[in-house]
Amino acid sequence: MAYALLKGQLIKVLVDFFETDYRRIAHALEVLQQAELLQHNYTHVDREVLLASALLHDVGIKPSEAELGYNDGATQEEYGPAVVQTLLESISFDADKTRKVAEIVGNHHSRSRYSYVELEILKLADLIVNRVGTYYSPSSSSAEAHAI
C-alpha cells in the first residue's frame, strides 16, 4: 500500500475513533511527525508499522476511561492492542503487521518486551512530544516554558 494513501486512511481511522478528543488526535499526529523524523537514524524500519504504531499508540485510553474511569500506561497497554486489531482490520492492513503494531501499542509504556526498532522509535517520539508539551503547554508557568 502506498505510504501516503495508508497515512490518510490511518489518520481518518484515528479521527473517527477519537471523535472530538482533539488533544489526543493532535498528540498522535505530533508523535507521528517526530517518528518520521527519527526513523532516518535507524535501519530496517518498517515505515507502515511505524506509521500505524505512532498514530494508534494511545487508542487504549478511550476504552480504559470508559470502563475504569481513568487511564494510565498500564491500562493503555492492556486495552490498546484489541482496539488496534479492530481498527487495522477495518482498513485491511496486513495481518502480520497488525500483530506487530498491536504488540508495540501493548508495550509502549513499559520495559521493552520486543526488540522492534519501531517500538524504540515510538517510545522516543512519544517522550519527545510529551516533554515538549510539558514545557510549552498553555497551562505551564513561564518558568517551565523556559526550562529547556
C-alpha positions as CSV (number, residue, x, y, z in Angstrom):
1,M,0.0,0.0,0.0
2,A,1.4,3.4,-0.9
3,Y,2.6,5.3,2.2
4,A,0.6,8.5,1.6
5,L,-2.6,6.6,1.0
6,L,-2.1,4.5,4.1
7,K,-1.3,7.6,6.1
8,G,-4.6,9.2,5.0
9,Q,-6.5,6.1,5.9
10,L,-5.0,5.8,9.3
11,I,-5.5,9.5,10.1
12,K,-9.2,9.1,9.2
13,V,-9.4,5.9,11.4
14,L,-7.7,7.9,14.3
15,V,-10.1,10.9,13.9
16,D,-13.2,8.6,13.6
17,F,-12.1,6.7,16.8
18,F,-11.3,9.8,19.0
19,E,-14.1,11.9,17.5
20,T,-13.9,15.3,19.2
21,D,-11.0,14.5,21.5
22,Y,-8.7,16.9,19.6
23,R,-6.0,16.8,22.2
24,R,-5.5,13.1,21.7
25,I,-5.7,13.4,17.9
26,A,-3.1,16.3,17.9
27,H,-0.8,14.3,20.2
28,A,-0.9,11.3,17.8
29,L,-0.1,13.5,14.9
30,E,2.8,15.1,16.7
31,V,4.2,11.7,17.7
32,L,4.0,10.6,14.1
33,Q,5.8,13.7,13.0
34,Q,8.6,13.0,15.5
35,A,8.7,9.3,14.5
36,E,9.0,10.2,10.8
37,L,12.0,12.5,11.6
38,L,13.7,9.9,13.9
39,Q,13.3,6.9,11.5
40,H,16.1,8.2,9.4
41,N,18.6,7.5,12.2
42,Y,17.7,3.7,12.2
43,T,18.0,0.9,9.7
44,H,15.4,-1.8,8.8
45,V,12.4,0.3,9.8
46,D,9.0,-0.9,8.5
47,R,7.5,2.5,7.7
48,E,4.0,1.2,7.6
49,V,4.3,-0.4,11.1
50,L,5.9,2.8,12.5
51,L,3.1,4.9,10.9
52,A,0.3,2.8,12.4
53,S,2.0,2.5,15.7
54,A,2.6,6.2,16.0
55,L,-0.9,7.2,15.1
56,L,-2.7,4.5,17.2
57,H,-0.3,4.2,20.2
58,D,-2.8,5.8,22.6
59,V,-6.1,4.2,21.5
60,G,-6.2,2.2,24.8
61,I,-7.1,5.4,26.6
62,K,-10.7,5.6,25.4
63,P,-11.8,2.1,26.4
64,S,-9.8,2.4,29.7
65,E,-11.6,5.6,30.6
66,A,-15.0,4.2,29.6
67,E,-14.6,1.1,31.6
68,L,-12.4,2.2,34.5
69,G,-12.9,5.9,34.7
70,Y,-9.2,6.6,34.2
71,N,-6.2,5.6,32.1
72,D,-2.5,5.2,32.8
73,G,0.3,3.5,31.0
74,A,-0.7,0.0,32.2
75,T,-4.3,0.4,31.1
76,Q,-3.3,1.8,27.7
77,E,-1.2,-1.2,27.2
78,E,-4.0,-3.5,28.3
79,Y,-6.8,-2.1,26.2
80,G,-4.9,-0.8,23.2
81,P,-4.0,-4.0,21.3
82,A,-7.6,-5.1,20.9
83,V,-8.6,-1.7,19.6
84,V,-5.6,-1.7,17.2
85,Q,-6.6,-5.1,15.9
86,T,-10.1,-3.9,15.1
87,L,-9.1,-0.6,13.6
88,L,-6.4,-2.0,11.4
89,E,-8.6,-4.9,10.2
90,S,-11.2,-2.3,9.2
91,I,-8.8,-1.0,6.5
92,S,-7.4,-4.4,5.5
93,F,-4.0,-3.7,7.0
94,D,-1.6,-6.7,6.6
95,A,-2.3,-9.3,9.4
96,D,1.4,-9.8,10.3
97,K,1.9,-6.0,10.5
98,T,-1.3,-5.7,12.5
99,R,0.1,-8.2,15.1
100,K,3.3,-6.3,15.4
101,V,1.6,-2.9,15.8
102,A,-0.7,-4.4,18.5
103,E,2.4,-5.7,20.3
104,I,4.1,-2.3,20.1
105,V,1.0,-0.5,21.3
106,G,0.8,-3.0,24.1
107,N,4.3,-2.3,25.2
108,H,4.9,1.5,24.6
109,H,4.9,2.5,28.3
110,S,6.8,-0.4,29.9
111,R,10.1,-2.0,29.6
112,S,10.5,-3.3,26.1
113,R,9.5,-7.0,25.7
114,Y,10.2,-6.8,21.9
115,S,13.4,-5.7,20.1
116,Y,11.4,-3.9,17.4
117,V,13.1,-0.8,16.1
118,E,9.7,0.7,15.5
119,L,9.0,0.3,19.2
120,E,12.2,2.1,20.1
121,I,11.4,5.0,17.7
122,L,7.8,5.2,19.0
123,K,9.0,5.4,22.7
124,L,11.5,8.1,21.8
125,A,9.0,10.1,19.7
126,D,6.3,9.9,22.4
127,L,8.9,11.0,25.1
128,I,9.9,14.0,23.0
129,V,6.3,15.1,22.3
130,N,5.4,14.6,26.0
131,R,8.4,16.6,27.2
132,V,7.9,19.4,24.8
133,G,4.2,19.5,25.6
134,T,5.1,19.8,29.3
135,Y,7.4,22.7,28.6
136,Y,5.2,24.6,26.1
137,S,1.6,23.8,27.2
138,P,-0.6,26.9,27.7
139,S,-1.1,26.0,31.3
140,S,2.7,25.9,32.0
141,S,4.2,28.6,34.1
142,S,6.6,30.9,32.4
143,A,9.4,29.3,34.4
144,E,8.6,25.9,33.0
145,A,8.3,27.3,29.5
146,H,11.9,28.4,29.7
147,A,13.3,25.3,31.4
148,I,14.6,23.7,28.3
